[in-house]
Amino acid sequence: MTEQMISSKTFRKLLFLILELFVIFNFLTMLVLYYRFSPALGPHYGAVYRLAVHVKDSILVQSVLIALFFFLLTAIGVVAICILYSHRIAGPLFKAKQYAAALSVDLDSAPIRFRKKDVIHDLARMMNETAHFCHDRKERIMEGLNNMEAGLIQLGLSKENDSEKAALQKKLQWIDARIKEELQKIK
């Protein structure tokens, strides 16, 4: 049974968010370039020519600075999204680890629950089902052991004839077989 850790809907949302960041920062870069390199042209052509030469010399430096700024903003945005999203995975995994530790001590632990926006709800469902399965098996084994103990006490105190003792022994063997069967199911 292969299940996705991240649903396709959530994955699409994440990709569109990164794409939106990319488009927004590209648009901001274009605006900065436009306002940085398009001063108002005056009535003098010579001044405009000197300005164009100055712009030509500094356009490479400005382009590199703007691209660096754009890259840093994009990287910060992507890192922030990754950190926020990783908490939707790391938090539930931490809770699952604590729940597994609690189950190893006591099978009657409260079921595990995750936040609504957490990613791995299937893990919680499977862990709760497993805990319920183990709890049911434990109860059946305990019931069988109690029945076997009562039968052994009855057999030890019994002053009945051999056929009744044989029937009681057969019943105890059947209970023993059920307990072993339950233990095999747990394994």
C-alpha positions in Angstrom: 0.0 0.0 0.0 1.8 3.1 -1.2 0.4 6.4 0.0 1.8 9.8 -0.7 3.4 11.6 2.2 2.3 15.0 0.7 -1.1 15.1 -1.1 -1.0 16.3 -4.7 -3.3 19.2 -3.8 -0.8 20.4 -1.1 2.1 19.9 -3.5 0.4 21.9 -6.2 -0.3 24.7 -3.7 3.4 24.7 -2.6 4.6 24.9 -6.3 2.2 27.7 -7.1 3.3 29.6 -4.1 7.0 29.3 -5.2 6.0 30.3 -8.7 4.1 33.3 -7.3 7.1 34.4 -5.4 9.2 34.1 -8.5 6.8 36.2 -10.6 6.4 38.9 -7.9 10.2 39.3 -7.4 10.7 39.4 -11.2 8.1 42.1 -11.4 9.8 44.0 -8.6 13.1 43.7 -10.4 11.6 45.1 -13.6 10.1 48.0 -11.6 13.4 48.8 -10.0 15.3 48.7 -13.3 12.7 50.9 -15.0 12.8 53.6 -12.3 16.5 53.3 -11.8 17.4 53.7 -15.5 14.7 55.9 -17.0 15.1 59.4 -15.6 13.2 62.1 -17.4 14.7 63.2 -20.6 15.5 66.9 -20.6 15.5 69.4 -23.6 19.2 68.9 -24.1 20.4 66.0 -26.2 24.0 66.2 -24.9 22.9 65.7 -21.3 20.8 62.7 -22.3 23.9 61.3 -24.2 26.1 61.7 -21.1 23.4 60.1 -19.0 23.2 57.2 -21.5 26.9 56.6 -21.3 26.8 56.7 -17.5 23.9 54.3 -17.5 25.7 52.0 -20.0 28.7 51.9 -17.6 26.7 51.2 -14.5 24.0 49.0 -15.9 26.1 45.8 -15.4 26.7 46.6 -11.8 23.1 47.6 -11.2 21.8 44.5 -12.9 24.1 42.3 -10.8 22.9 44.0 -7.6 19.3 43.8 -8.5 19.6 40.1 -9.5 21.4 39.4 -6.2 18.6 41.2 -4.3 16.0 39.2 -6.3 17.8 36.0 -5.6 18.1 36.7 -1.8 14.4 37.6 -1.6 13.4 34.4 -3.5 15.7 32.3 -1.4 14.3 33.8 1.9 10.8 33.2 0.6 11.5 29.6 -0.4 13.3 28.8 2.9 10.4 30.4 4.9 7.9 28.2 3.0 10.0 25.1 3.5 10.4 25.8 7.3 6.7 26.3 7.7 5.8 23.2 5.7 8.4 21.1 7.5 6.7 21.8 10.8 3.7 20.1 9.3 5.7 17.0 9.0 8.3 17.2 11.8 5.7 18.0 14.5 3.5 15.0 13.7 6.5 12.7 13.5 7.6 13.9 17.0 4.1 13.3 18.3 4.1 9.8 16.7 7.4 9.0 18.3 6.0 10.0 21.7 2.8 8.0 21.1 4.8 4.9 20.2 6.8 5.3 23.4 3.6 5.6 25.4 2.1 2.5 23.7 5.2 0.5 24.6 4.4 1.2 28.2 0.6 1.1 28.2 -1.6 0.0 25.4 -4.5 2.0 26.9 -3.0 5.3 25.8 -5.3 7.9 24.4 -5.4 7.9 20.5 -3.0 10.1 18.7 -4.4 13.2 17.0 -2.8 15.6 14.6 -3.6 19.2 13.8 -5.9 19.8 10.9 -3.2 21.1 8.5 -0.7 18.4 9.4 0.4 16.2 6.5 0.5 12.7 7.8 -3.0 11.9 9.1 -2.8 8.4 7.6 0.0 7.6 10.0 -2.2 8.6 13.0 -5.0 6.5 11.7 -2.7 3.5 11.2 -1.1 3.9 14.6 -4.5 4.2 16.3 -5.7 1.1 14.5 -2.6 -0.9 15.5 -3.0 0.2 19.1 -6.6 -0.8 19.1 -5.7 -4.2 17.5 -3.0 -4.8 20.1 -5.3 -3.8 22.9 -8.0 -6.2 21.7 -5.5 -9.0 21.5 -4.1 -8.2 24.9 -7.7 -8.4 26.3 -8.3 -11.8 24.7 -5.0 -13.2 26.0 -5.7 -11.9 29.5 -9.2 -13.5 29.4 -7.7 -16.8 28.2 -5.0 -16.7 30.9 -7.7 -16.0 33.6 -9.8 -18.9 32.2 -6.8 -21.1 32.2 -5.9 -20.2 35.8 -9.4 -20.9 36.9 -9.4 -24.2 35.1 -6.0 -25.2 36.7 -7.3 -24.3 40.1 -10.5 -26.3 39.5 -8.4 -29.2 38.1 -6.1 -29.1 41.2 -9.1 -29.0 43.6 -11.1 -31.5 41.7 -11.9 -34.9 43.2 -13.8 -35.9 40.1 -13.3 -39.0 38.0 -10.8 -39.4 35.2 -13.2 -38.6 32.4 -14.2 -35.3 33.9 -10.5 -34.4 34.5 -9.7 -35.4 30.9 -12.6 -33.1 29.7 -11.2 -30.2 31.8 -7.7 -30.8 30.5 -9.0 -30.8 27.0 -10.7 -27.4 27.7 -7.4 -26.1 29.1 -5.5 -27.2 26.0 -8.1 -25.5 23.8 -7.7 -22.2 25.9 -3.9 -22.6 25.6 -4.2 -23.0 21.8 -6.3 -19.8 21.6 -3.7 -17.9 23.6 -1.0 -19.1 21.3 -3.1 -18.2 18.3 -3.6 -14.6 19.6 0.1 -14.3 20.3 0.9 -15.4 16.7 -1.6 -12.7 15.4 0.3 -10.1 17.4 3.6 -11.2 15.9 
